[in-house]
């Protein structure tokens, strides 16, 4: 059987020269790749006590929902500004060129609720750092953060120090 990294397509010089883009869509396009990814995240969560899965749009939805479903947990979406219909809590975070805002429904997490965050990739860690802030502001506790891939050369884990962070694949570069 292939390993998960065998399903990732690496595209040199995208979006700019010197960057190797790690394309997660080729994992999704193969039934075995998708199964390995979802089962791998479920394996990371063995023995972790949690109530809900939190995932940012859009790839956090793709990997988080099947895990939540299989483990019989709720799924809480974190979306870009203006996409959620009820009262929200917002957090800004840094992008390579500027800032962005994410939001979560104010009533989606109850005080003391234990959550895991699932996303496809950790690069600089800014998005997940903002999600942690939202979860904790609502009284939740982040008990684990799971990724399909990590770009270790961007030092995203530094922003997540003190949290249990795990990635299925680690690339040393950027």
Protein Blocks (a to p, Z undefined) as FASTA:
>chain_A
ZZfklmpccdehiabehiacddfklmmmpmklmmmmmmmmmmmmgoiacfbdcdddfklm
mmmmmmmmmnopacdddddehiafbdcdddddddfbbcddddddfklpcghiacddddfb
dcklmmmmmmmmmmmmnopacfbdcdfbdcfknommmmmgoiacddfbdcfbZZ
